[in-house]
Amino acid sequence: MTDDIFSPTKKSKTDNQRTAVRYTSSCNKAIVILKKFFMPTKFINIKVIDISSQGARISSKYKFKRKTKIIFKIKIKGGLTWETPAKIMRLYDHQEFGVTFDHKQHDLIDQIMHSEDDFSVSHLVINGKIY
């Protein structure tokens, strides 16, 4: 199993605490499932810009609101489908959003690295600083 998460030394409410190695690959198409009470379930096509075991940065024409609960569903080469509860936590601009998974997804990253032949490290972020 790949351990791509490093523990932050201190937690501050103002700092970005998403400390992880973010990956990119050709499995960049995914679906967000949006369920609301008394509303039909929506299936929204998205593009994954980068992904880590803690979350992802996505692009979508759908306008998500911050703290919207979703189900993140991605299909990996070889037919494996991965689905996990998540939440929209950051609005980067009118089409890019930050998603935080409810639970760390180390196995998902392992599967991407195992099945994809073109994955790469996008960047490393520690306490909001990009390396």
C-alpha positions as CSV (number, residue, x, y, z in Angstrom):
1,M,0.0,0.0,0.0
2,T,1.2,3.5,-0.8
3,D,1.3,5.9,2.1
4,D,1.1,9.3,0.5
5,I,-0.1,11.2,3.5
6,F,2.2,13.1,5.8
7,S,0.9,14.3,9.2
8,P,0.9,18.1,9.6
9,T,3.0,19.3,12.5
10,K,0.3,21.6,13.8
11,K,-3.3,22.3,12.8
12,S,-4.6,25.8,12.2
13,K,-8.0,26.7,11.1
14,T,-6.6,29.1,8.6
15,D,-4.0,26.8,7.0
16,N,-4.8,24.4,4.2
17,Q,-4.2,21.0,6.0
18,R,-4.6,18.9,2.8
19,T,-1.0,17.5,3.0
20,A,-0.6,14.9,0.3
21,V,1.0,13.8,-2.9
22,R,-1.4,14.5,-5.7
23,Y,-1.4,12.3,-8.8
24,T,-2.6,12.7,-12.4
25,S,-3.4,10.0,-14.9
26,S,-5.5,9.2,-17.9
27,C,-8.4,8.0,-15.6
28,N,-9.5,11.6,-15.3
29,K,-13.2,11.0,-16.0
30,A,-15.5,10.4,-13.1
31,I,-19.0,11.0,-11.9
32,V,-20.4,12.8,-8.9
33,I,-23.6,11.5,-7.6
34,L,-25.7,14.2,-5.9
35,K,-28.6,13.0,-3.7
36,K,-31.0,15.5,-2.0
37,F,-34.1,14.8,0.0
38,F,-37.2,15.0,-2.1
39,M,-35.2,15.6,-5.3
40,P,-34.2,13.1,-8.0
41,T,-30.6,11.8,-7.9
42,K,-28.3,13.6,-10.3
43,F,-25.3,12.0,-12.0
44,I,-22.8,14.7,-13.0
45,N,-19.9,14.1,-15.3
46,I,-16.7,15.6,-14.1
47,K,-13.0,15.7,-15.0
48,V,-10.4,14.9,-12.3
49,I,-7.5,17.3,-12.4
50,D,-5.6,15.6,-9.7
51,I,-6.3,13.1,-6.9
52,S,-4.8,12.0,-3.6
53,S,-5.9,9.6,-1.0
54,Q,-7.6,12.5,0.9
55,G,-9.4,14.1,-2.0
56,A,-9.4,15.5,-5.5
57,R,-9.5,18.6,-7.6
58,I,-12.2,18.4,-10.1
59,S,-13.6,20.4,-13.0
60,S,-17.3,20.6,-13.8
61,K,-19.8,22.7,-15.6
62,Y,-22.2,22.1,-12.7
63,K,-22.0,24.8,-10.0
64,F,-21.4,23.0,-6.7
65,K,-21.9,24.8,-3.4
66,R,-19.4,24.5,-0.6
67,K,-20.0,21.7,1.9
68,T,-22.3,19.8,-0.6
69,K,-22.3,16.1,0.2
70,I,-21.6,13.9,-2.8
71,I,-20.6,10.4,-3.8
72,F,-17.4,10.4,-5.9
73,K,-17.3,7.6,-8.4
74,I,-14.3,6.9,-10.7
75,K,-13.6,4.1,-13.2
76,I,-10.1,2.9,-13.4
77,K,-8.5,1.0,-16.4
78,G,-9.4,-2.7,-16.2
79,G,-13.0,-1.9,-15.4
80,L,-12.6,-1.4,-11.6
81,T,-15.1,1.2,-10.3
82,W,-14.4,3.1,-7.1
83,E,-17.1,4.9,-5.1
84,T,-16.7,6.9,-1.9
85,P,-18.7,9.5,0.0
86,A,-17.1,13.0,-0.2
87,K,-17.8,16.7,0.3
88,I,-17.2,19.8,-1.9
89,M,-14.8,21.8,0.4
90,R,-13.3,24.4,-1.8
91,L,-14.4,26.6,-4.7
92,Y,-11.3,27.4,-6.9
93,D,-13.2,29.2,-9.6
94,H,-16.4,28.9,-11.5
95,Q,-15.5,25.4,-12.9
96,E,-13.0,23.9,-10.4
97,F,-13.7,22.5,-7.0
98,G,-11.9,20.8,-4.2
99,V,-13.3,17.5,-3.0
100,T,-12.5,15.9,0.4
101,F,-13.1,12.2,0.8
102,D,-14.9,11.1,4.0
103,H,-12.2,8.5,4.5
104,K,-8.7,8.2,3.2
105,Q,-8.5,6.2,0.0
106,H,-5.0,4.6,0.0
107,D,-6.3,1.5,-1.9
108,L,-7.7,3.8,-4.7
109,I,-4.3,5.4,-5.2
110,D,-2.7,1.9,-5.2
111,Q,-5.2,0.7,-7.8
112,I,-4.5,3.8,-10.0
113,M,-0.8,3.3,-9.8
114,H,-1.1,-0.4,-10.5
115,S,-3.5,-0.2,-13.5
116,E,-2.5,3.1,-15.1
117,D,0.6,3.2,-17.2
118,D,0.8,7.0,-17.4
119,F,0.2,8.2,-13.9
120,S,2.5,10.9,-12.6
121,V,3.0,13.0,-9.4
122,S,1.2,16.3,-10.0
123,H,2.7,18.0,-7.0
124,L,3.2,17.8,-3.3
125,V,1.3,20.1,-0.9
126,I,2.4,20.6,2.7
127,N,0.4,23.2,4.8
128,G,-0.8,24.9,1.7
129,K,2.6,25.2,0.1
130,I,3.1,23.6,-3.3
131,Y,6.5,21.7,-3.9
